[in-house]
Amino acid sequence: MNQHFQDITLNATGADRLIESEVIQSLWSGYGKIVRCRLEGSELDSVVVKHVHWPDSNHHPRGWNTSRSHERKVKSYQVETAFYEEYASRCDDSCRVPKCFALETHGDEVFMVMEDLDAAGYDGRRNRVTDAEIKACLSWLAGFHAAFMGTAPDGLWETGTYWHLETRPDELAELDDPALKATAGAIDQKLSDSPFQTFVHGDAKLANFCFSSDARVAAVDFQYVGGGCGMKDVAYFLGSCLCEDECERQEQKLLDYYFQSLETALKENGKAVDFPALEADWRALYPVAWTDFFRFLQGWSPGHWKIHRYSERLVRKVLEQIKLGSE
């Protein structure tokens, strides 16, 4: 970390000295790193710094190193900055996010000084989750969707999620499924046409949730937050932590829990929404949201473990419904 960024961190935290103690992770495709810094002379023991620096050359693990890919990543960091500047303060304990102490964009670098969620008690990371932990994440999503229901995503992605069709023409071109390729636009339109639009996290996988010892969660990584139907987050999250049989067996129960949580969260946020209409609309869009991500996955990484019989059943059902609707 150069002196300029060290000074930003010290000024933001009131610290006398910082020590880069741990690289938490490198950013996708060599775009920087996330580092934990220990502090001396501050009320805070530590902070997490996200330092983004455009690479000289892209080395994408799957070969997607086009200028379009670079432009998408650059915008994603601009969006994350906008989220923390303009919207994160509206996230209460029901959809906990890290506090942001400092932000700066400097040439081809983005620098963010964030609360250390480990120090705040959210030090758990999960590869496998219990039923209670899945419900905690669904409650977080419900709280987030309620907080931003009906809010225009100014400064964010107009349509959230990293797999949004408009931003993924390369993957669509590679898609070897004529029926799904031909229907991709109609699938996207169905989600956009929902009268109940909110913010979606856009990358709500299990790895982006941090767990506390008392079953609360916080979420990180807001590069792809933007407008959309909340079912995009729910379908993507469940697909990130459940195997094929679990998806089949638990779908109804977990959707019931999410909608119960969403109804409560909307009331707590004072949002006057026709909830029965919202629930009916979004329940019908759950398989559509699943199909939308499946479309991206089939073009991006054929053979991925998430491509299984449950996914294929939902996709064929959605394609048949769209076909019947067009006749």
C-alpha positions as CSV (number, residue, x, y, z in Angstrom):
1,M,0.0,0.0,0.0
2,N,1.5,3.3,-1.0
3,Q,1.8,6.3,1.3
4,H,-1.2,8.1,-0.2
5,F,-3.6,5.1,0.6
6,Q,-1.9,4.6,4.0
7,D,-2.7,8.2,4.9
8,I,-6.4,7.8,3.8
9,T,-6.7,4.8,6.1
10,L,-4.9,6.5,9.0
11,N,-7.0,9.6,8.7
12,A,-10.3,7.7,8.4
13,T,-9.6,5.6,11.5
14,G,-7.6,8.0,13.7
15,A,-4.8,5.5,13.9
16,D,-1.1,6.3,14.3
17,R,0.1,3.2,12.5
18,L,-1.2,0.4,10.4
19,I,0.2,-3.1,9.6
20,E,-1.0,-5.1,6.6
21,S,-1.5,-8.4,8.5
22,E,-3.4,-10.7,6.1
23,V,-4.4,-10.9,2.5
24,I,-8.0,-12.1,2.8
25,Q,-8.4,-12.7,-1.0
26,S,-7.2,-11.6,-4.4
27,L,-9.8,-10.1,-6.6
28,W,-11.1,-11.9,-9.6
29,S,-8.8,-11.8,-12.7
30,G,-6.0,-9.9,-11.0
31,Y,-7.9,-6.7,-10.2
32,G,-6.4,-6.2,-6.8
33,K,-6.8,-7.6,-3.3
34,I,-8.7,-7.4,0.0
35,V,-6.4,-7.0,3.0
36,R,-6.9,-6.9,6.7
37,C,-4.9,-4.1,8.4
38,R,-4.2,-4.0,12.1
39,L,-4.3,-0.5,13.7
40,E,-2.4,1.1,16.4
41,G,-3.6,4.2,18.3
42,S,-7.2,3.8,17.1
43,E,-10.5,2.8,18.7
44,L,-10.6,0.2,16.0
45,D,-8.4,-2.8,16.3
46,S,-8.5,-3.5,12.5
47,V,-10.1,-2.6,9.2
48,V,-10.5,-4.3,5.9
49,V,-9.1,-2.6,2.8
50,K,-10.3,-3.3,-0.7
51,H,-7.7,-2.1,-3.1
52,V,-8.6,-2.3,-6.8
53,H,-6.0,-1.7,-9.5
54,W,-6.7,-2.3,-13.2
55,P,-4.2,-5.0,-14.3
56,D,-1.9,-4.4,-17.3
57,S,-3.2,-7.6,-18.9
58,N,-6.2,-9.7,-18.0
59,H,-5.8,-13.4,-17.1
60,H,-9.3,-14.6,-16.7
61,P,-9.5,-18.2,-15.4
62,R,-12.0,-19.1,-18.1
63,G,-10.5,-17.0,-20.9
64,W,-13.1,-14.2,-20.8
65,N,-10.5,-11.4,-21.0
66,T,-12.2,-9.1,-23.6
67,S,-12.4,-5.4,-23.4
68,R,-16.1,-5.9,-22.6
69,S,-15.2,-8.0,-19.6
70,H,-12.8,-5.2,-18.4
71,E,-15.4,-2.5,-18.9
72,R,-17.9,-4.6,-16.9
73,K,-15.5,-5.0,-14.0
74,V,-14.5,-1.3,-14.0
75,K,-18.2,-0.4,-13.8
76,S,-18.8,-2.9,-11.1
77,Y,-16.3,-1.2,-8.8
78,Q,-17.8,2.2,-9.6
79,V,-21.2,0.7,-8.7
80,E,-19.9,-0.7,-5.4
81,T,-18.5,2.8,-4.5
82,A,-21.9,4.4,-5.3
83,F,-23.7,1.8,-3.2
84,Y,-21.6,2.6,-0.1
85,E,-21.7,6.3,-0.7
86,E,-25.5,6.6,-1.3
87,Y,-27.4,3.6,-0.1
88,A,-25.5,1.5,2.5
89,S,-26.7,3.7,5.4
90,R,-30.3,2.4,4.7
91,C,-29.3,-1.1,5.6
92,D,-30.2,-1.8,9.2
93,D,-29.5,-4.9,11.3
94,S,-32.0,-6.9,9.2
95,C,-29.6,-6.6,6.2
96,R,-26.3,-5.8,7.9
97,V,-23.4,-4.6,5.7
98,P,-20.0,-3.4,6.7
99,K,-19.5,0.3,7.6
100,C,-17.5,2.2,5.1
101,F,-14.9,4.6,6.6
102,A,-13.3,6.0,3.4
103,L,-13.6,5.7,-0.4
104,E,-11.4,7.1,-3.1
105,T,-11.0,6.6,-6.8
106,H,-7.6,7.7,-8.0
107,G,-6.7,7.2,-11.6
108,D,-7.0,3.5,-12.3
109,E,-7.3,2.6,-8.7
110,V,-10.3,2.3,-6.2
111,F,-9.6,2.3,-2.5
112,M,-12.1,1.4,0.2
113,V,-11.6,1.3,3.9
114,M,-14.3,-1.0,5.5
115,E,-15.3,-2.3,8.9
116,D,-13.7,-5.6,9.8
117,L,-16.8,-7.8,10.1
118,D,-14.7,-10.5,11.9
119,A,-14.0,-8.0,14.7
120,A,-17.8,-7.1,14.7
121,G,-18.7,-10.7,15.5
122,Y,-19.4,-11.9,12.0
123,D,-16.3,-14.1,11.7
124,G,-17.9,-17.3,10.4
125,R,-17.6,-18.4,6.8
126,R,-19.4,-21.4,5.5
127,N,-19.0,-24.0,2.8
128,R,-21.9,-26.0,4.1
129,V,-24.9,-24.5,5.9
130,T,-27.5,-25.7,8.4
131,D,-31.2,-25.0,7.9
132,A,-31.0,-22.1,10.4
133,E,-28.2,-20.5,8.5
134,I,-30.0,-20.8,5.2
135,K,-32.9,-19.0,6.8
136,A,-30.7,-16.3,8.2
137,C,-29.4,-15.6,4.7
138,L,-33.0,-15.6,3.3
139,S,-34.0,-13.2,6.1
140,W,-31.1,-10.9,5.1
141,L,-32.3,-11.0,1.5
142,A,-35.8,-10.2,2.6
143,G,-34.6,-7.3,4.6
144,F,-32.5,-5.9,1.8
145,H,-35.3,-6.3,-0.8
146,A,-37.8,-4.6,1.6
147,A,-35.4,-1.7,2.3
148,F,-35.1,-0.8,-1.4
149,M,-38.5,-1.8,-2.7
150,G,-39.6,0.7,-5.3
151,T,-36.3,2.6,-5.2
152,A,-34.7,3.7,-8.4
153,P,-31.1,2.3,-8.7
154,D,-29.5,5.6,-9.6
155,G,-25.7,5.2,-9.9
156,L,-26.0,1.4,-9.7
157,W,-26.6,-1.2,-12.4
158,E,-30.0,-0.4,-14.0
159,T,-30.5,-4.2,-13.9
160,G,-28.5,-5.9,-11.2
161,T,-26.7,-9.3,-11.2
162,Y,-23.4,-10.2,-12.8
163,W,-25.1,-12.4,-15.3
164,H,-27.6,-9.9,-16.7
165,L,-28.2,-10.7,-20.4
166,E,-27.3,-7.3,-21.8
167,T,-23.9,-7.5,-20.2
168,R,-23.2,-11.1,-21.3
169,P,-23.3,-11.3,-25.1
170,D,-20.2,-13.4,-25.3
171,E,-21.6,-16.1,-23.1
172,L,-24.9,-16.0,-25.0
173,A,-23.1,-16.5,-28.2
174,E,-21.4,-19.6,-26.8
175,L,-24.7,-21.1,-25.5
176,D,-25.3,-24.4,-27.2
177,D,-29.0,-24.7,-26.6
178,P,-31.1,-23.2,-29.4
179,A,-34.4,-23.1,-27.5
180,L,-32.8,-21.4,-24.5
181,K,-30.8,-19.0,-26.6
182,A,-33.9,-18.0,-28.6
183,T,-35.9,-17.4,-25.4
184,A,-33.2,-15.5,-23.5
185,G,-34.7,-12.1,-24.3
186,A,-38.2,-13.2,-23.3
187,I,-36.9,-14.6,-20.0
188,D,-35.1,-11.3,-19.2
189,Q,-38.2,-9.3,-20.1
190,K,-40.4,-11.3,-17.8
191,L,-38.2,-10.4,-14.9
192,S,-38.0,-6.8,-15.9
193,D,-41.8,-6.5,-16.4
194,S,-42.5,-7.4,-12.7
195,P,-44.3,-4.4,-11.2
196,F,-42.4,-5.1,-7.9
197,Q,-38.9,-3.9,-8.5
198,T,-36.3,-3.5,-5.8
199,F,-32.5,-3.7,-5.4
200,V,-30.9,-7.1,-5.8
201,H,-27.5,-7.8,-4.3
202,G,-26.5,-9.3,-7.6
203,D,-24.0,-11.9,-6.3
204,A,-25.7,-13.4,-3.3
205,K,-23.8,-16.6,-3.1
206,L,-23.0,-18.3,0.2
207,A,-19.4,-17.1,0.1
208,N,-20.6,-13.5,0.3
209,F,-22.3,-14.0,3.7
210,C,-20.5,-13.7,7.0
211,F,-22.0,-15.5,10.0
212,S,-22.1,-14.6,13.7
213,S,-22.1,-17.2,16.6
214,D,-25.8,-16.3,17.3
215,A,-27.1,-17.0,13.8
216,R,-27.0,-13.5,12.4
217,V,-25.5,-12.7,9.0
218,A,-23.9,-9.7,7.2
219,A,-23.2,-9.5,3.5
220,V,-20.3,-8.2,1.4
221,D,-19.4,-7.6,-2.2
222,F,-21.8,-5.1,-3.8
223,Q,-20.3,-4.8,-7.2
224,Y,-23.4,-6.0,-9.0
225,V,-26.1,-4.4,-7.0
226,G,-28.9,-2.9,-9.0
227,G,-32.5,-2.9,-9.9
228,G,-34.5,-6.1,-10.3
229,C,-36.9,-8.8,-9.1
230,G,-35.8,-10.2,-5.7
231,M,-36.2,-13.8,-7.0
232,K,-32.9,-13.4,-8.8
233,D,-31.1,-13.2,-5.5
234,V,-33.2,-16.0,-3.9
235,A,-32.7,-18.5,-6.7
236,Y,-29.0,-17.8,-7.0
237,F,-28.4,-18.0,-3.3
238,L,-30.3,-21.4,-3.0
239,G,-28.4,-22.7,-6.0
240,S,-25.1,-21.7,-4.3
241,C,-25.6,-23.8,-1.2
242,L,-28.1,-26.7,-2.0
243,C,-27.4,-29.8,-4.0
244,E,-29.9,-31.1,-6.6
245,D,-31.9,-33.2,-4.2
246,E,-32.0,-30.5,-1.5
247,C,-33.3,-28.0,-4.1
248,E,-36.1,-30.3,-5.0
249,R,-37.0,-31.2,-1.4
250,Q,-36.7,-27.8,0.2
251,E,-37.9,-25.4,-2.5
252,Q,-41.4,-24.8,-1.2
253,K,-40.4,-24.6,2.5
254,L,-37.6,-22.1,1.9
255,L,-39.7,-19.9,-0.4
256,D,-42.4,-19.9,2.2
257,Y,-39.9,-18.7,4.8
258,Y,-38.5,-16.0,2.5
259,F,-41.9,-14.6,1.8
260,Q,-42.9,-14.6,5.5
261,S,-39.7,-12.7,6.2
262,L,-40.3,-10.3,3.3
263,E,-43.8,-9.5,4.5
264,T,-42.5,-8.7,8.0
265,A,-39.7,-6.6,6.6
266,L,-41.9,-4.6,4.3
267,K,-44.1,-3.7,7.3
268,E,-41.1,-2.8,9.4
269,N,-39.9,-0.5,6.6
270,G,-43.3,1.1,6.2
271,K,-43.6,0.0,2.6
272,A,-47.2,0.1,1.4
273,V,-47.2,-2.9,-0.9
274,D,-50.0,-5.2,-2.1
275,F,-48.2,-8.2,-0.6
276,P,-50.5,-10.9,-1.9
277,A,-50.0,-9.6,-5.4
278,L,-46.2,-9.3,-4.9
279,E,-46.0,-12.8,-3.5
280,A,-48.0,-14.3,-6.4
281,D,-45.9,-12.4,-9.0
282,W,-42.5,-13.3,-7.5
283,R,-43.4,-17.0,-6.8
284,A,-44.2,-17.4,-10.5
285,L,-40.9,-15.7,-11.4
286,Y,-38.8,-18.0,-9.2
287,P,-38.2,-20.6,-11.9
288,V,-37.8,-17.7,-14.4
289,A,-35.0,-16.3,-12.3
290,W,-33.4,-19.7,-12.0
291,T,-33.6,-20.1,-15.8
292,D,-32.0,-16.7,-16.3
293,F,-28.9,-17.7,-14.4
294,F,-28.9,-21.1,-16.0
295,R,-28.7,-19.4,-19.4
296,F,-25.6,-17.6,-18.4
297,L,-24.0,-20.7,-16.8
298,Q,-24.6,-22.9,-19.8
299,G,-22.8,-20.3,-22.0
300,W,-20.0,-19.5,-19.5
301,S,-19.2,-22.9,-18.0
302,P,-21.0,-26.0,-19.6
303,G,-20.6,-28.9,-17.2
304,H,-20.8,-26.8,-14.1
305,W,-22.0,-28.6,-11.0
306,K,-25.1,-26.4,-10.8
307,I,-26.3,-27.8,-14.1
308,H,-28.4,-30.7,-12.9
309,R,-31.8,-32.3,-13.3
310,Y,-33.5,-29.9,-11.0
311,S,-32.2,-27.0,-13.0
312,E,-33.1,-28.6,-16.3
313,R,-36.6,-29.4,-15.1
314,L,-37.2,-25.7,-14.2
315,V,-35.7,-24.5,-17.4
316,R,-37.8,-26.7,-19.6
317,K,-41.0,-25.7,-17.7
318,V,-40.2,-22.0,-18.2
319,L,-39.4,-22.5,-21.9
320,E,-42.7,-24.4,-22.4
321,Q,-44.7,-21.7,-20.7
322,I,-43.1,-18.9,-22.8
323,K,-43.7,-21.0,-26.0
324,L,-47.4,-21.5,-25.1
325,G,-47.7,-17.8,-24.2
326,S,-46.4,-16.8,-27.6
327,E,-48.8,-19.0,-29.6
